[in-house]
Amino acid sequence: MDRIESMRIFMKVAELESFSRAGEILGLPKATISSGITQLESSLGARLLHRTTRKVQMTQDGETFYERCRDLLADVEEVEGLFQKSPSTVSGRIRVDMSVPMARGLIIPRLPEFLEKYPEIQIELSSTDRKVDLIREGFDCVVRVGTLADSGLIARPVGKLQIVNCASPAYLEKYGRPRKIEDLQKHYLIQYVQTLGTKPDGFEYFDGEKYRTVNMKSKITVNNVDAYTAACLAGLGIIQAPLVGARELLKSKKLEEVLPKMKVEPMQVSIVYPHRRNLAKRVQIFIEWVEKVLKDYVS
């Protein structure tokens, strides 16, 4: 095993704090991972990782070495990229996460054209409403909608998603169509939370000066987007959903827009990734492609 490969193994173990998880992400046996770290520590004459039965942590020397590795490997990949004669020679695996509607409705339908251009790239696509831990779970990048926490990660803003208020024809026939905010006291809101048991936000609207929320009655609370849409189609209440996901349902009359003048604050879409310098060429290419695809659907 060469020094560069050992350094890549070390960085992944350090980030994931696990030999077995690093092996899964890199597609290597745990024994190879352990051997690579041992060889690296022996050649350096320094202990890089504290190992216990429960977790793996970097030593002080390991933290120093990690920072130097990150910059060095970025330079190596940049130099290697200079000699790639065509895009088709870019290879490797990309691990990415995004919401189910975005994956199903926007990215996956366009993936054949990307993989036609870059046939040596393999995609591992995770789709979940849960906010994954980009570093610990080994993702190269994630597409996130909404306000981002200050995590130290790099966030590339793509644009904002327009949000619409929707209800099913069956619901409107039963409860009537709301015409003004006061009418909502007679209606039901389908509540969406990422973690069941937390307090939902209520119905959001712009009053001409600022965004406000009004509490409404509710028959159901869900924690994923598919269930949110299904509950609305079943006539259980009103939802506030991104237009990009609701457009086809509105066009087919399965859902109808309500209170169109009561605008919800648009949601920021960002592509998030670890470190600007430690970004493999294949990941740079994929991020640029995703940004281009999403530009057609954001304002």
C-alpha positions as CSV (number, residue, x, y, z in Angstrom):
1,M,0.0,0.0,0.0
2,D,1.5,3.4,-1.0
3,R,1.7,6.4,1.3
4,I,-1.0,8.4,-0.5
5,E,-3.5,5.5,-0.1
6,S,-2.6,5.2,3.6
7,M,-3.2,8.9,4.1
8,R,-6.6,8.6,2.4
9,I,-7.5,5.7,4.7
10,F,-6.3,7.7,7.8
11,M,-8.4,10.7,6.9
12,K,-11.5,8.7,6.4
13,V,-11.0,6.8,9.7
14,A,-10.4,10.1,11.5
15,E,-13.5,11.7,10.0
16,L,-15.8,8.7,10.8
17,E,-14.1,7.8,14.0
18,S,-14.5,4.1,13.0
19,F,-12.3,1.6,11.2
20,S,-15.4,-0.5,10.0
21,R,-17.3,2.6,8.7
22,A,-14.2,3.8,6.9
23,G,-13.9,0.3,5.3
24,E,-17.5,0.4,4.2
25,I,-17.2,3.9,2.6
26,L,-13.9,3.1,0.9
27,G,-14.9,-0.5,-0.1
28,L,-12.0,-2.1,1.7
29,P,-11.8,-4.9,4.3
30,K,-11.4,-3.7,7.9
31,A,-8.1,-5.6,8.0
32,T,-6.7,-3.5,5.2
33,I,-7.8,-0.3,6.9
34,S,-6.1,-1.3,10.1
35,S,-3.0,-2.4,8.3
36,G,-2.8,0.9,6.4
37,I,-3.0,2.9,9.7
38,T,-0.4,0.7,11.3
39,Q,2.0,1.1,8.4
40,L,1.5,4.9,8.4
41,E,2.1,5.2,12.1
42,S,5.2,3.0,11.9
43,S,6.7,5.0,9.0
44,L,6.0,8.3,10.7
45,G,7.2,7.1,14.1
46,A,4.1,8.7,15.7
47,R,0.7,7.5,17.1
48,L,-2.1,9.1,15.1
49,L,-5.2,7.5,16.6
50,H,-6.4,6.5,20.1
51,R,-8.2,3.2,19.7
52,T,-10.8,2.0,22.3
53,T,-13.5,-0.7,22.0
54,R,-16.1,2.1,21.6
55,K,-14.5,4.8,19.5
56,V,-11.5,6.1,17.6
57,Q,-10.1,9.6,18.2
58,M,-7.1,11.5,16.8
59,T,-4.1,12.1,19.0
60,Q,-2.5,15.6,19.0
61,D,0.0,14.4,16.4
62,G,-3.0,12.9,14.4
63,E,-4.8,16.3,14.3
64,T,-1.7,18.0,13.0
65,F,-1.1,15.3,10.4
66,Y,-4.8,15.4,9.4
67,E,-4.6,19.1,8.5
68,R,-1.4,18.6,6.4
69,C,-2.9,15.5,4.7
70,R,-6.0,17.4,3.7
71,D,-4.1,20.0,1.9
72,L,-1.6,17.6,0.4
73,L,-4.2,15.2,-1.0
74,A,-6.1,18.2,-2.5
75,D,-2.9,19.2,-4.3
76,V,-2.3,15.6,-5.5
77,E,-5.8,15.3,-6.9
78,E,-5.4,18.8,-8.6
79,V,-2.2,17.7,-10.2
80,E,-3.7,14.4,-11.3
81,G,-6.6,16.3,-12.9
82,L,-4.2,18.2,-15.1
83,F,-3.5,15.1,-17.1
84,Q,-7.0,13.8,-17.6
85,K,-7.5,14.2,-21.3
86,S,-11.3,13.9,-21.3
87,P,-14.2,14.0,-18.8
88,S,-14.8,10.3,-19.4
89,T,-11.6,9.5,-17.5
90,V,-12.9,11.0,-14.3
91,S,-13.7,8.0,-12.1
92,G,-14.7,7.0,-8.6
93,R,-17.7,6.9,-6.2
94,I,-19.8,9.9,-5.1
95,R,-21.9,9.6,-2.0
96,V,-24.7,12.2,-1.9
97,D,-27.9,12.9,0.1
98,M,-31.0,14.9,-0.7
99,S,-34.7,14.8,0.0
100,V,-37.0,12.1,-1.6
101,P,-38.9,14.6,-3.9
102,M,-35.8,16.2,-5.1
103,A,-34.1,12.9,-5.9
104,R,-37.2,11.3,-7.5
105,G,-38.5,14.4,-9.4
106,L,-35.4,16.3,-10.4
107,I,-32.1,14.6,-10.1
108,I,-32.7,10.9,-10.9
109,P,-34.5,11.6,-14.2
110,R,-31.5,13.6,-15.3
111,L,-28.8,11.2,-14.0
112,P,-28.6,9.2,-17.3
113,E,-27.2,12.2,-19.1
114,F,-24.6,12.8,-16.4
115,L,-23.5,9.1,-16.3
116,E,-23.4,9.0,-20.1
117,K,-20.8,11.8,-20.0
118,Y,-18.9,10.4,-17.0
119,P,-19.2,6.6,-17.4
120,E,-16.5,5.8,-14.8
121,I,-18.4,7.5,-11.9
122,Q,-20.6,5.6,-9.6
123,I,-23.4,7.3,-7.6
124,E,-24.5,6.4,-4.1
125,L,-27.7,8.4,-3.5
126,S,-29.3,8.6,-0.1
127,S,-32.8,10.1,0.1
128,T,-34.2,11.0,3.5
129,D,-35.9,13.9,5.3
130,R,-33.4,13.4,8.2
131,K,-30.5,15.8,8.3
132,V,-27.5,13.4,7.8
133,D,-24.1,14.1,9.4
134,L,-22.1,14.7,6.3
135,I,-18.7,14.0,7.9
136,R,-19.5,11.1,10.2
137,E,-21.7,9.3,7.6
138,G,-19.1,9.8,4.8
139,F,-21.1,11.9,2.3
140,D,-19.2,13.9,-0.3
141,C,-22.0,16.4,-0.6
142,V,-25.6,16.9,0.4
143,V,-28.4,19.1,-1.0
144,R,-30.3,20.9,1.8
145,V,-33.4,23.0,1.8
146,G,-34.0,25.6,4.5
147,T,-31.8,27.5,7.0
148,L,-28.4,26.0,7.6
149,A,-26.8,25.7,11.0
150,D,-23.2,27.1,11.4
151,S,-21.4,23.7,11.0
152,G,-18.1,24.8,9.6
153,L,-19.0,23.1,6.3
154,I,-18.9,24.9,2.9
155,A,-22.4,25.8,1.6
156,R,-23.0,26.8,-2.0
157,P,-26.4,28.7,-2.3
158,V,-28.3,27.6,-5.4
159,G,-31.5,29.6,-5.1
160,K,-34.8,29.6,-3.4
161,L,-37.9,27.3,-3.7
162,Q,-41.3,28.9,-4.1
163,I,-43.8,27.5,-1.6
164,V,-47.5,27.1,-2.3
165,N,-50.6,26.4,-0.1
166,C,-52.4,23.3,-1.3
167,A,-55.5,21.2,-0.5
168,S,-57.3,18.4,-2.3
169,P,-60.6,18.9,-4.1
170,A,-62.3,16.5,-1.6
171,Y,-61.1,18.6,1.3
172,L,-62.3,21.9,-0.2
173,E,-65.7,20.4,-1.0
174,K,-66.1,19.3,2.6
175,Y,-64.7,22.4,4.4
176,G,-65.0,25.1,1.8
177,R,-62.3,27.3,0.3
178,P,-60.5,29.7,2.7
179,R,-60.5,33.3,1.3
180,K,-58.7,35.1,4.1
181,I,-56.5,34.3,7.1
182,E,-59.4,34.4,9.5
183,D,-61.1,31.6,7.6
184,L,-58.3,29.2,8.7
185,Q,-59.8,28.8,12.2
186,K,-62.4,26.6,10.5
187,H,-59.8,24.5,8.7
188,Y,-57.2,21.8,9.4
189,L,-53.4,22.0,8.8
190,I,-51.3,18.9,8.1
191,Q,-48.4,19.3,10.4
192,Y,-44.8,18.5,9.4
193,V,-42.0,18.0,11.8
194,Q,-38.6,16.3,11.3
195,T,-38.9,14.6,14.8
196,L,-42.2,13.5,16.1
197,G,-43.0,15.1,19.4
198,T,-41.5,18.5,18.6
199,K,-43.7,21.5,18.2
200,P,-44.9,22.3,14.6
201,D,-44.6,25.8,13.2
202,G,-48.2,26.5,12.1
203,F,-49.5,28.2,8.9
204,E,-47.0,30.8,7.7
205,Y,-47.9,33.9,5.6
206,F,-46.6,37.3,4.7
207,D,-48.8,40.1,6.1
208,G,-47.2,42.8,3.9
209,E,-44.5,43.7,6.4
210,K,-43.2,40.4,7.8
211,Y,-43.8,36.7,7.9
212,R,-46.2,35.5,10.6
213,T,-47.6,32.1,11.7
214,V,-51.1,31.3,12.8
215,N,-52.0,28.2,14.8
216,M,-54.6,25.8,13.2
217,K,-56.4,22.7,14.2
218,S,-54.7,19.5,12.9
219,K,-55.8,15.8,12.5
220,I,-52.3,14.5,11.6
221,T,-48.6,15.2,12.1
222,V,-46.0,13.5,9.8
223,N,-42.3,13.5,9.6
224,N,-41.5,12.9,5.9
225,V,-42.5,14.5,2.7
226,D,-44.2,11.6,1.0
227,A,-46.6,11.2,4.0
228,Y,-47.1,15.0,4.0
229,T,-48.3,14.9,0.3
230,A,-50.3,11.7,0.8
231,A,-52.2,13.2,3.8
232,C,-53.1,16.2,1.7
233,L,-54.3,14.0,-1.2
234,A,-56.4,12.0,1.3
235,G,-58.2,15.2,2.2
236,L,-56.8,15.5,5.8
237,G,-55.9,19.2,5.5
238,I,-53.9,22.0,4.0
239,I,-50.2,21.8,3.3
240,Q,-47.5,24.4,2.4
241,A,-45.2,22.6,0.0
242,P,-42.5,23.6,-2.6
243,L,-44.0,24.3,-5.9
244,V,-41.5,22.1,-7.7
245,G,-42.9,19.0,-5.9
246,A,-46.6,20.1,-6.2
247,R,-46.5,21.3,-9.8
248,E,-47.7,18.1,-11.4
249,L,-50.4,17.5,-8.8
250,L,-51.7,21.0,-9.3
251,K,-51.6,20.6,-13.1
252,S,-53.5,17.3,-12.9
253,K,-56.1,18.9,-10.5
254,K,-55.3,16.3,-7.8
255,L,-54.4,19.3,-5.6
256,E,-55.6,22.9,-5.8
257,E,-53.8,26.1,-4.6
258,V,-55.5,28.1,-1.8
259,L,-54.9,31.5,-0.4
260,P,-52.5,32.3,-3.3
261,K,-51.8,35.9,-2.0
262,M,-50.7,34.5,1.4
263,K,-47.1,33.9,0.5
264,V,-44.8,31.6,2.5
265,E,-41.2,32.6,2.8
266,P,-39.2,30.9,0.0
267,M,-36.8,28.1,1.2
268,Q,-33.1,28.4,0.5
269,V,-31.5,25.5,-1.4
270,S,-27.8,24.9,-0.8
271,I,-25.2,22.3,-1.8
272,V,-23.1,21.5,1.2
273,Y,-19.7,19.8,1.3
274,P,-16.7,19.5,3.6
275,H,-13.6,21.5,2.7
276,R,-13.1,23.6,-0.3
277,R,-9.5,22.4,-1.0
278,N,-10.2,18.7,-0.3
279,L,-12.7,18.3,-3.0
280,A,-12.1,15.5,-5.5
281,K,-12.5,16.4,-9.2
282,R,-15.4,14.0,-9.6
283,V,-17.2,15.7,-6.7
284,Q,-16.6,19.2,-8.1
285,I,-18.1,18.0,-11.5
286,F,-21.1,16.5,-9.8
287,I,-21.8,19.6,-7.6
288,E,-21.6,21.8,-10.7
289,W,-24.0,19.5,-12.6
290,V,-26.5,19.4,-9.7
291,E,-26.4,23.2,-9.4
292,K,-27.2,23.5,-13.1
293,V,-30.1,21.0,-12.9
294,L,-31.6,22.8,-9.8
295,K,-31.2,26.3,-11.4
296,D,-34.2,25.5,-13.6
297,Y,-36.4,25.1,-10.6
298,V,-35.3,27.8,-8.2
299,S,-35.7,31.6,-8.2
